[in-house]
Amino acid sequence: MPSSLKALGQARPSGASMAPPAGCCSPAGVQRRLPILAWLPDYSVQWLKMDFIAGLSVGLTVIPQALAYAEVAGLPPQYGLYSAFMGCFVYFFLGTSRDVTLGPTAIMSLLVSFYTFHEPAYAVLLAFLSGCIQLAMGFLRLGFLLDFISCPVIKGFTSAATITIGFGQIKNLLGLQDIPRQFFLQVYQTFRKVGETRYLVGDAVLGLVCMVLLLVLKLMRDHVPPVHPEMPPGVRLSHGLVWTATTARNALVVSFAALVAYSFEVTGYQPFVLTGQTAEGLPPVRTPPFSVTTANGTVSFTEMVQDMGAGLAVVPLMGLLESIAVAKSFGKLPAVPASLVVAWSLTNVLGSLVSSYPVTGSFGRTAVNAQSGVCTPAGGLVTGALVLLSLDYLTSPFYYIPKSALAAVTIMAVAPLFDASIFRTLWRVKRLDLLPLCVTFLLCFWEVQYGILAGTLVSVLILLHSVARPKMQVSEGPVLVLQPASGLHFPAVEALREAILSRALEASPPRCAVLECTHVCSIDYTVVLGLEELLGDFHRQGVTLAFVGLQVPVLRVLLSADLKGVQYFSTLEEAEKHLSQEPGIQPYNISEDSVPEHKVALLKA
């Protein structure tokens, strides 16, 4: 399942947290900055064999996908291949997880199509700027911003993107022409022109055959038992052939379709819409286009940036989000090393020098890499070399690849991304999370940035509501006991004040209250002012507001604020006995002289 965000809901990435620092000149520090030094000295012939097999498997997967994803991005087919090799070489030096592969993905290709207007110059510049932004985020440690994009938002975006990408390939699958790329217009025009398929039956039949073949080969791949050394040589050989055929299914199916199309071409009749001319040779190395000349004049760098607009935020963020999820899923990393963030950023920056559009980590190809038994990031060298060889020698055969075959590859790649079960899961687990999911899902059909922004805003509002109205456990009795379930911050002051006043001071007669603060690990100045007002209210009514379980950070704030009249106890039992007028129980007052000795040391730490 290439280029997906499928596992984002399962492996929720936190911000790009960095590994603990080491001395910059120490061996550990050098290896942390250049991970190749950690495994290259121990490289063996056995590793070489496994890396070659894995790199070949990924290469046979990425070449047809790159051609298909270029179509999703609205770019000429060679741009998919231009985007498929730089990540292999960069990751060879800076990769820390042997399985991860970088390159074009369906989701990123969709975003590129939204923000680059199907202009290669815009796509290449977007890759350069995205890499620079990602690099800046890594240096400034802004990865925490990704934590505000919740799993329901990611699932909503991914599901909408799946439908958008899949439906966008229907026109190629059926051979329809002049279909707009805006989703709602696309749906309308596709259904309006679907009757034309009777004249384009070749594309429809070939596309469906390719989809069936891909599905059968995938099912075979999922059910092939692992090879054991004790198997007879003949059985191992047959297993190896089946494994190779099913792993390279994209290349096999696309080659089969191209052969069929070429056979018709020889007879002088061509029933398929073909990929057409693909630029031959390696891409030239040059700086990204900081201006572009059109029929209406020259578009400056500033105007290009303004045209891409929100894409300069959405593309880098979603690229990092997808890459972090891949790294954490396959790399089993508790924290994302700084070298990985640099690798992702440099892949886009350096890729823009060879006409690449933005790329990110690929779940599907990373899974192929892992299943092929890759041992080190050196497998990427084989993949990158295979892509470069295809650019130099195979662009002529690419001409005969039917677009319906590439559409089948794309549809089968993104189909598993739609997670219908998430709706049932959220309904069972927490129904409120359905709100950001549905908002994101629906608005992404209109504009991606609006969907992600609105879904994130809804998630943040839900989070802020829990901060402003924290849950409180209330115990009624002669002494009222309130226990906030989380920290107290300024939005929660009024809710806390109302809860205490309504239950303690508005009762007849007024009664004492205890604020059990075991779960409160931080407060702010607004909360201090609110507590001061509450203490005054209780004093005027002739009753007491006491505190239990004050944590050291809270004590430090209260001491710094010089809050008068605060009484607190070590345990709730002591507080209830004192407020019930039992002799022998004395409270602590908030002053350095009366703070218990074991907490004085912590306060001064």
C-alpha positions as CSV (number, residue, x, y, z in Angstrom):
1,M,0.0,0.0,0.0
2,P,2.3,2.7,-1.3
3,S,2.3,6.3,-0.2
4,S,-0.2,6.3,2.4
5,L,-1.1,7.8,5.8
6,K,-2.8,4.6,6.8
7,A,-0.7,4.0,9.9
8,L,-0.9,7.5,11.2
9,G,-3.9,6.6,13.3
10,Q,-2.0,3.6,14.7
11,A,1.4,5.2,15.2
12,R,0.5,8.7,16.3
13,P,3.6,10.8,15.7
14,S,4.6,13.3,18.3
15,G,6.6,16.4,17.2
16,A,10.0,15.8,15.8
17,S,11.7,15.3,19.1
18,M,15.4,15.0,18.9
19,A,17.6,12.4,20.5
20,P,19.7,13.3,23.5
21,P,22.7,15.5,22.6
22,A,26.2,14.0,22.6
23,G,29.5,15.8,22.3
24,C,29.9,17.1,18.8
25,C,33.4,15.7,18.4
26,S,32.8,12.4,20.3
27,P,32.4,9.2,18.2
28,A,28.8,9.0,19.4
29,G,28.2,12.6,18.3
30,V,29.7,12.1,14.9
31,Q,27.7,8.9,14.4
32,R,24.5,10.7,15.5
33,R,25.1,13.4,12.8
34,L,26.3,10.9,10.1
35,P,24.6,7.6,10.8
36,I,26.3,5.8,7.9
37,L,29.4,5.6,10.2
38,A,27.5,3.4,12.6
39,W,26.9,0.5,10.2
40,L,29.4,0.9,7.3
41,P,32.5,-0.4,9.2
42,D,30.6,-3.7,9.9
43,Y,29.2,-4.1,6.4
44,S,29.3,-7.7,5.1
45,V,28.7,-9.7,1.9
46,Q,25.5,-11.2,3.4
47,W,24.2,-7.7,4.0
48,L,25.1,-6.8,0.4
49,K,23.1,-9.7,-0.9
50,M,20.0,-8.8,1.1
51,D,20.3,-5.1,0.4
52,F,20.5,-5.8,-3.3
53,I,17.4,-7.9,-3.3
54,A,15.5,-5.4,-1.2
55,G,16.7,-2.4,-3.4
56,L,15.7,-4.2,-6.5
57,S,12.2,-5.0,-5.1
58,V,11.6,-1.4,-4.1
59,G,12.9,-0.2,-7.4
60,L,10.5,-2.4,-9.4
61,T,7.8,-1.0,-7.2
62,V,8.7,2.7,-7.3
63,I,9.2,3.0,-11.1
64,P,5.6,2.3,-12.2
65,Q,4.3,4.2,-9.1
66,A,6.4,7.2,-9.9
67,L,4.9,7.3,-13.4
68,A,1.4,7.0,-11.9
69,Y,1.9,9.5,-9.2
70,A,3.1,12.1,-11.7
71,E,-0.3,11.8,-13.3
72,V,-1.9,12.4,-9.9
73,A,0.3,15.5,-9.4
74,G,-0.7,16.8,-12.9
75,L,2.9,16.7,-14.1
76,P,4.6,15.0,-17.1
77,P,5.5,11.4,-16.3
78,Q,9.3,12.0,-16.1
79,Y,8.8,14.2,-13.0
80,G,7.7,11.2,-11.0
81,L,11.0,9.5,-11.8
82,Y,13.0,12.7,-11.1
83,S,11.4,12.6,-7.6
84,A,12.2,9.0,-6.9
85,F,16.0,8.7,-6.6
86,M,17.4,11.6,-4.6
87,G,15.9,10.3,-1.3
88,C,17.6,7.0,-1.9
89,F,21.1,8.6,-1.9
90,V,20.5,11.1,0.9
91,Y,19.1,8.4,3.1
92,F,22.1,6.3,2.4
93,F,24.2,8.8,4.4
94,L,21.7,10.1,7.0
95,G,19.2,7.3,7.4
96,T,18.9,5.7,10.9
97,S,16.1,3.2,10.1
98,R,17.1,0.6,7.5
99,D,13.5,0.1,6.3
100,V,12.4,3.6,5.5
101,T,12.2,4.8,1.9
102,L,11.7,8.3,0.6
103,G,10.1,9.3,-2.7
104,P,6.8,10.3,-4.4
105,T,3.6,9.3,-2.6
106,A,0.0,9.5,-3.6
107,I,-1.0,11.9,-0.8
108,M,1.9,14.2,-1.5
109,S,1.2,14.1,-5.3
110,L,-2.4,15.1,-4.6
111,L,-1.2,18.1,-2.5
112,V,1.2,19.1,-5.3
113,S,-1.6,19.0,-7.8
114,F,-3.6,21.4,-5.6
115,Y,-0.9,24.0,-5.1
116,T,1.2,24.0,-8.3
117,F,-1.4,24.4,-11.0
118,H,0.1,21.5,-13.0
119,E,3.2,23.7,-13.6
120,P,6.5,21.8,-13.2
121,A,8.3,25.1,-12.2
122,Y,5.9,25.6,-9.3
123,A,6.3,22.0,-8.2
124,V,10.1,22.1,-8.2
125,L,10.1,25.4,-6.3
126,L,7.6,24.0,-3.8
127,A,10.0,21.1,-3.1
128,F,12.9,23.6,-2.4
129,L,10.8,25.8,-0.1
130,S,9.3,22.8,1.7
131,G,12.7,21.4,2.4
132,C,13.9,24.8,3.7
133,I,10.8,25.1,5.9
134,Q,11.2,21.6,7.3
135,L,14.9,22.2,8.0
136,A,14.0,25.5,9.8
137,M,11.3,23.6,11.8
138,G,13.9,21.0,12.9
139,F,16.5,23.7,14.0
140,L,13.9,25.7,15.8
141,R,12.3,22.6,17.4
142,L,8.9,23.4,16.1
143,G,7.9,19.8,15.7
144,F,5.5,20.1,18.5
145,L,3.1,21.9,16.1
146,L,2.4,18.5,14.5
147,D,1.0,17.4,17.8
148,F,-2.0,19.6,17.3
149,I,-3.1,17.6,14.2
150,S,-5.0,14.9,15.9
151,C,-5.6,11.3,14.6
152,P,-9.3,12.1,13.7
153,V,-8.1,15.0,11.5
154,I,-5.4,12.8,9.9
155,K,-8.0,10.0,9.3
156,G,-10.5,12.5,7.8
157,F,-7.9,14.0,5.5
158,T,-6.6,10.6,4.4
159,S,-10.0,9.2,3.7
160,A,-11.0,12.3,1.7
161,A,-7.7,12.2,-0.2
162,T,-8.3,8.5,-1.0
163,I,-11.6,9.2,-2.6
164,T,-10.2,12.3,-4.4
165,I,-7.3,10.4,-5.8
166,G,-9.3,7.2,-6.7
167,F,-12.1,9.1,-8.4
168,G,-9.5,11.3,-10.2
169,Q,-8.2,8.1,-11.9
170,I,-11.6,7.0,-13.1
171,K,-11.2,9.2,-16.2
172,N,-8.0,7.4,-17.1
173,L,-9.5,4.0,-16.2
174,L,-12.4,4.7,-18.6
175,G,-10.4,6.7,-21.2
176,L,-12.4,9.9,-20.6
177,Q,-11.0,13.2,-21.8
178,D,-11.4,16.9,-20.7
179,I,-12.3,16.1,-17.1
180,P,-11.6,19.0,-14.7
181,R,-9.5,18.3,-11.6
182,Q,-11.7,20.1,-9.1
183,F,-13.5,17.3,-7.2
184,F,-17.1,18.3,-7.5
185,L,-16.8,19.3,-11.2
186,Q,-14.9,16.1,-11.7
187,V,-17.7,14.0,-10.3
188,Y,-20.3,15.9,-12.4
189,Q,-18.3,15.7,-15.7
190,T,-17.4,12.0,-15.1
191,F,-21.0,10.9,-14.7
192,R,-22.0,13.1,-17.6
193,K,-19.5,11.6,-19.9
194,V,-19.6,8.0,-18.7
195,G,-21.7,7.1,-21.8
196,E,-18.6,7.8,-23.9
197,T,-17.0,4.7,-22.6
198,R,-18.8,2.6,-25.2
199,Y,-16.3,4.2,-27.7
200,L,-13.4,3.6,-25.3
201,V,-14.1,0.1,-24.2
202,G,-10.4,-0.8,-24.7
203,D,-9.3,1.4,-21.8
204,A,-12.1,0.3,-19.6
205,V,-11.5,-3.4,-20.1
206,L,-7.7,-3.1,-19.8
207,G,-8.0,-1.0,-16.7
208,L,-10.3,-3.4,-15.0
209,V,-8.1,-6.4,-16.0
210,C,-5.1,-4.7,-14.5
211,M,-6.9,-4.0,-11.3
212,V,-7.9,-7.7,-11.0
213,L,-4.4,-8.8,-11.7
214,L,-3.0,-6.5,-9.1
215,L,-5.6,-7.7,-6.5
216,V,-4.9,-11.4,-7.2
217,L,-1.1,-10.9,-7.0
218,K,-1.5,-8.9,-3.7
219,L,-3.6,-11.7,-2.2
220,M,-1.0,-14.2,-3.3
221,R,1.7,-12.1,-1.7
222,D,-0.2,-12.0,1.6
223,H,-0.7,-15.7,1.7
224,V,2.8,-16.9,0.6
225,P,4.3,-18.8,3.5
226,P,7.8,-17.8,4.6
227,V,10.7,-19.7,3.1
228,H,12.4,-22.0,5.6
229,P,16.0,-23.3,5.1
230,E,14.8,-26.9,5.6
231,M,12.5,-26.7,2.5
232,P,13.6,-28.7,-0.6
233,P,15.5,-26.6,-3.2
234,G,12.7,-26.9,-5.7
235,V,10.1,-25.7,-3.2
236,R,12.3,-22.8,-2.2
237,L,12.8,-21.9,-5.9
238,S,9.1,-21.9,-6.5
239,H,8.5,-19.8,-3.4
240,G,11.2,-17.3,-4.6
241,L,9.6,-17.0,-8.0
242,V,6.1,-16.4,-6.5
243,W,7.5,-13.9,-4.0
244,T,9.4,-12.0,-6.8
245,A,6.3,-11.9,-9.1
246,T,3.9,-10.8,-6.4
247,T,6.3,-8.2,-4.9
248,A,7.0,-6.7,-8.4
249,R,3.4,-6.9,-9.3
250,N,3.1,-3.2,-10.3
251,A,6.0,-3.6,-12.8
252,L,4.7,-6.8,-14.1
253,V,1.1,-5.5,-14.7
254,V,2.3,-2.3,-16.3
255,S,4.7,-4.2,-18.5
256,F,1.9,-6.5,-19.5
257,A,-0.3,-3.6,-20.4
258,A,2.5,-1.9,-22.4
259,L,3.1,-5.1,-24.3
260,V,-0.6,-5.3,-25.2
261,A,-0.7,-1.7,-26.3
262,Y,2.5,-2.2,-28.4
263,S,0.9,-5.2,-30.0
264,F,-2.0,-3.1,-31.2
265,E,0.3,-0.4,-32.3
266,V,2.1,-2.8,-34.6
267,T,-1.2,-3.7,-36.2
268,G,-1.9,0.0,-36.9
269,Y,-4.9,0.2,-34.5
270,Q,-4.6,1.7,-31.0
271,P,-7.6,1.3,-28.7
272,F,-5.9,2.8,-25.6
273,V,-4.9,6.3,-24.4
274,L,-1.1,6.0,-23.9
275,T,1.2,7.8,-21.5
276,G,3.0,9.3,-24.5
277,Q,6.4,10.9,-24.8
278,T,8.6,10.8,-21.7
279,A,11.6,13.0,-21.6
280,E,14.7,10.8,-22.1
281,G,17.9,11.0,-20.1
282,L,18.8,12.2,-16.6
283,P,17.5,15.5,-15.3
284,P,19.9,18.4,-15.6
285,V,21.3,19.7,-12.3
286,R,20.2,23.4,-11.9
287,T,18.9,25.7,-9.3
288,P,15.1,25.7,-8.7
289,P,13.1,28.2,-10.9
290,F,12.7,31.4,-8.8
291,S,10.7,32.9,-11.7
292,V,8.9,31.5,-14.6
293,T,8.2,32.9,-18.1
294,T,4.6,32.5,-19.4
295,A,2.7,33.7,-22.5
296,N,1.6,36.7,-20.3
297,G,5.1,37.6,-19.2
298,T,7.4,36.7,-16.3
299,V,6.0,35.5,-13.0
300,S,8.4,36.7,-10.2
301,F,9.4,34.7,-7.1
302,T,7.2,36.7,-4.9
303,E,4.2,36.1,-7.1
304,M,5.0,32.3,-7.3
305,V,5.1,32.2,-3.5
306,Q,1.8,34.1,-3.3
307,D,0.2,31.7,-5.8
308,M,1.2,28.7,-3.8
309,G,-0.2,30.3,-0.6
310,A,-1.3,27.8,2.0
311,G,0.6,25.1,0.2
312,L,3.8,26.4,1.8
313,A,2.4,25.4,5.2
314,V,0.3,22.3,4.3
315,V,2.9,20.5,2.2
316,P,5.9,20.7,4.6
317,L,3.7,19.8,7.6
318,M,2.0,16.9,6.0
319,G,5.3,15.7,4.6
320,L,6.9,15.7,8.1
321,L,3.8,14.1,9.6
322,E,3.8,11.2,7.1
323,S,7.6,10.7,7.4
324,I,7.5,10.7,11.2
325,A,4.7,8.2,11.2
326,V,6.7,5.9,8.8
327,A,9.9,6.2,10.9
328,K,8.1,5.4,14.1
329,S,6.1,2.5,12.6
330,F,9.0,0.7,11.0
331,G,12.0,2.2,12.9
332,K,10.6,1.5,16.3
333,L,12.0,4.9,17.4
334,P,10.9,6.5,20.7
335,A,12.2,9.8,19.4
336,V,12.9,11.0,15.9
337,P,16.7,11.7,15.6
338,A,17.8,15.0,14.2
339,S,19.6,13.3,11.3
340,L,16.3,12.0,10.1
341,V,14.7,15.4,10.0
342,V,17.8,16.7,8.1
343,A,17.5,13.7,5.7
344,W,13.9,14.5,4.9
345,S,14.6,18.2,4.5
346,L,17.7,17.7,2.4
347,T,15.9,15.3,0.1
348,N,13.5,18.0,-0.9
349,V,16.1,20.7,-1.1
350,L,18.6,18.6,-3.1
351,G,15.8,17.0,-5.1
352,S,14.7,20.4,-6.3
353,L,18.1,20.7,-8.0
354,V,17.1,17.7,-10.2
355,S,13.5,18.8,-10.9
356,S,11.9,16.8,-8.1
357,Y,8.6,17.7,-6.6
358,P,8.0,17.3,-2.8
359,V,8.5,13.8,-1.5
360,T,8.1,12.1,1.8
361,G,8.3,8.7,3.5
362,S,6.3,5.9,1.8
363,F,4.5,3.3,3.9
364,G,4.0,0.9,1.0
365,R,7.5,0.9,-0.3
366,T,8.9,0.9,3.3
367,A,6.8,-2.3,3.9
368,V,8.2,-3.9,0.7
369,N,11.7,-3.0,1.9
370,A,11.2,-4.5,5.3
371,Q,9.6,-7.7,3.9
372,S,12.5,-8.1,1.5
373,G,14.9,-8.4,4.4
374,V,16.9,-5.2,3.9
375,C,19.8,-4.9,6.3
376,T,21.0,-1.3,5.9
377,P,20.1,1.9,4.1
378,A,22.5,0.8,1.3
379,G,19.5,-0.9,-0.3
380,G,18.4,2.6,-1.4
381,L,21.5,2.8,-3.7
382,V,20.2,-0.1,-5.8
383,T,16.7,1.5,-5.9
384,G,18.2,4.9,-6.9
385,A,20.4,3.4,-9.5
386,L,17.5,1.4,-11.0
387,V,15.5,4.6,-11.3
388,L,18.4,6.4,-13.0
389,L,18.8,3.5,-15.5
390,S,15.1,3.6,-16.3
391,L,15.4,7.3,-17.1
392,D,18.4,6.7,-19.3
393,Y,17.3,3.6,-21.2
394,L,13.6,2.8,-20.7
395,T,11.8,6.1,-21.5
396,S,11.0,4.8,-25.0
397,P,9.0,1.8,-23.8
398,F,7.2,4.1,-21.3
399,Y,5.5,5.7,-24.3
400,Y,3.3,2.6,-24.7
401,I,2.1,2.3,-21.2
402,P,-1.7,2.8,-21.2
403,K,-2.9,5.5,-18.8
404,S,-5.6,3.0,-17.7
405,A,-2.9,0.7,-16.4
406,L,-1.3,3.5,-14.4
407,A,-4.7,4.4,-13.1
408,A,-5.2,0.8,-11.9
409,V,-1.8,1.0,-10.1
410,T,-2.9,4.2,-8.3
411,I,-6.3,3.0,-7.4
412,M,-5.1,-0.3,-5.9
413,A,-2.4,1.6,-4.0
414,V,-4.7,4.1,-2.4
415,A,-7.8,1.9,-1.9
416,P,-6.6,0.6,1.5
417,L,-6.2,4.1,2.8
418,F,-9.9,4.6,3.3
419,D,-10.5,3.3,6.8
420,A,-14.3,2.9,7.1
421,S,-13.9,1.2,10.5
422,I,-12.6,4.5,12.1
423,F,-16.2,5.9,12.1
424,R,-17.4,2.8,14.1
425,T,-14.4,2.9,16.4
426,L,-14.8,6.6,17.3
427,W,-18.5,6.1,17.8
428,R,-17.7,3.4,20.3
429,V,-14.6,5.0,22.0
430,K,-15.4,8.7,22.0
431,R,-18.2,10.1,19.8
432,L,-17.0,13.7,20.2
433,D,-13.9,12.8,18.1
434,L,-16.2,12.2,15.1
435,L,-16.7,16.0,14.9
436,P,-13.2,16.9,13.8
437,L,-13.0,13.8,11.6
438,C,-16.2,14.7,9.7
439,V,-15.4,18.4,9.4
440,T,-12.0,17.5,7.9
441,F,-13.4,14.8,5.7
442,L,-16.1,17.0,4.2
443,L,-14.1,20.2,3.8
444,C,-11.1,18.5,2.2
445,F,-13.3,17.9,-0.9
446,W,-13.5,21.7,-1.2
447,E,-10.0,22.8,-0.3
448,V,-7.4,20.7,1.5
449,Q,-6.1,23.5,3.6
450,Y,-9.6,24.5,4.8
451,G,-10.3,20.9,5.8
452,I,-7.1,20.4,7.8
453,L,-7.3,23.9,9.3
454,A,-11.0,23.5,10.3
455,G,-10.5,20.0,11.7
456,T,-7.4,21.1,13.7
457,L,-9.4,24.1,15.0
458,V,-12.3,21.9,16.1
459,S,-9.8,19.5,17.8
460,V,-8.1,22.4,19.6
461,L,-11.5,23.8,20.7
462,I,-12.4,20.4,22.2
463,L,-9.0,20.4,24.0
464,L,-9.5,23.9,25.3
465,H,-13.0,23.1,26.5
466,S,-11.5,20.3,28.6
467,V,-9.0,22.8,30.0
468,A,-11.6,25.5,30.6
469,R,-14.1,23.0,32.2
470,P,-11.9,20.4,33.9
471,K,-13.7,17.4,35.4
472,M,-14.0,17.5,39.2
473,Q,-14.8,14.8,41.7
474,V,-17.1,16.1,44.4
475,S,-17.6,14.5,47.8
476,E,-20.5,15.9,49.8
477,G,-20.6,15.9,53.5
478,P,-20.1,18.2,56.5
479,V,-16.9,19.3,54.6
480,L,-17.1,19.7,50.9
481,V,-14.2,18.0,49.0
482,L,-13.5,18.9,45.3
483,Q,-10.8,17.2,43.4
484,P,-9.9,18.6,40.0
485,A,-8.8,15.8,37.6
486,S,-6.1,17.9,35.9
487,G,-4.1,21.1,36.0
488,L,-5.8,24.4,36.7
489,H,-5.3,27.2,34.2
490,F,-6.9,30.6,33.7
491,P,-9.9,29.4,31.6
492,A,-10.9,27.1,34.4
493,V,-11.0,29.8,37.2
494,E,-14.7,30.7,36.8
495,A,-15.8,27.1,36.5
496,L,-13.9,26.3,39.7
497,R,-15.2,29.3,41.5
498,E,-18.8,28.6,40.5
499,A,-18.5,24.9,41.6
500,I,-17.1,25.8,45.1
501,L,-19.4,28.8,45.7
502,S,-22.6,27.0,44.7
503,R,-21.9,24.0,46.9
504,A,-20.2,25.5,49.9
505,L,-21.0,29.2,50.4
506,E,-24.5,29.2,49.0
507,A,-25.5,26.2,51.1
508,S,-27.4,26.9,54.3
509,P,-25.4,27.2,56.5
510,P,-22.2,27.8,54.6
511,R,-19.7,25.0,55.1
512,C,-15.9,24.5,54.9
513,A,-14.4,23.1,51.7
514,V,-11.2,21.2,50.8
515,L,-9.6,21.5,47.4
516,E,-7.8,18.3,46.8
517,C,-4.9,19.2,44.5
518,T,-3.1,15.9,44.0
519,H,-3.6,15.9,40.3
520,V,-2.9,19.6,39.9
521,C,0.8,20.0,38.9
522,S,0.7,23.6,37.6
523,I,-1.3,26.8,38.0
524,D,-0.9,30.3,36.6
525,Y,-1.3,33.9,37.9
526,T,-5.0,34.1,37.0
527,V,-5.6,31.0,39.0
528,V,-3.8,32.6,42.0
529,L,-6.0,35.7,41.8
530,G,-9.1,33.5,41.6
531,L,-8.0,31.5,44.7
532,E,-7.3,34.8,46.5
533,E,-10.9,35.9,45.8
534,L,-12.2,32.6,47.0
535,L,-10.2,32.7,50.2
536,G,-11.7,36.2,50.8
537,D,-15.2,35.0,50.2
538,F,-14.8,32.1,52.6
539,H,-13.2,34.3,55.3
540,R,-16.2,36.8,55.1
541,Q,-18.6,33.8,55.6
542,G,-16.7,32.6,58.6
543,V,-15.7,29.3,57.0
544,T,-12.4,27.8,55.7
545,L,-11.1,26.8,52.3
546,A,-8.2,24.4,52.8
547,F,-5.9,22.7,50.4
548,V,-4.6,19.1,50.3
549,G,-1.8,17.5,48.2
550,L,-0.2,20.6,46.9
551,Q,2.6,19.7,44.5
552,V,6.0,21.5,44.6
553,P,5.4,23.5,41.4
554,V,2.1,24.8,42.8
555,L,3.7,25.6,46.2
556,R,6.4,27.5,44.4
557,V,3.9,29.7,42.6
558,L,1.9,30.3,45.7
559,L,5.0,31.2,47.7
560,S,6.1,33.6,44.9
561,A,2.6,35.2,44.9
562,D,2.7,35.7,48.7
563,L,-0.8,34.5,49.0
564,K,-2.2,35.1,52.5
565,G,-4.5,32.9,54.5
566,V,-3.8,29.6,52.7
567,Q,-4.0,26.5,54.8
568,Y,-3.0,23.1,53.5
569,F,-2.6,19.6,54.9
570,S,-0.6,16.6,54.0
571,T,-3.7,14.3,53.8
572,L,-7.4,14.7,53.3
573,E,-8.1,13.0,56.6
574,E,-6.1,15.6,58.4
575,A,-8.0,18.4,56.7
576,E,-11.4,16.9,57.4
577,K,-10.5,16.4,61.1
578,H,-9.2,20.0,61.5
579,L,-12.2,21.5,59.8
580,S,-14.5,19.3,61.9
581,Q,-12.9,21.0,65.0
582,E,-11.0,18.0,66.1
583,P,-8.1,19.0,68.4
584,G,-4.4,18.3,67.6
585,I,-4.4,18.8,63.8
586,Q,-2.7,22.0,62.7
587,P,-2.5,23.1,59.1
588,Y,0.5,24.4,57.2
589,N,0.5,28.0,56.1
590,I,2.0,29.1,52.8
591,S,5.3,30.5,54.0
592,E,8.8,29.2,53.8
593,D,8.9,28.9,57.5
594,S,6.0,26.5,57.7
595,V,6.6,24.4,54.5
596,P,7.5,20.8,55.5
597,E,11.2,20.2,55.4
598,H,11.1,17.6,52.6
599,K,9.4,20.1,50.3
600,V,11.7,23.0,51.2
601,A,14.6,21.2,49.6
602,L,12.5,20.6,46.5
603,L,11.4,24.3,46.4
604,K,15.0,25.4,46.6
605,A,16.2,22.9,44.0
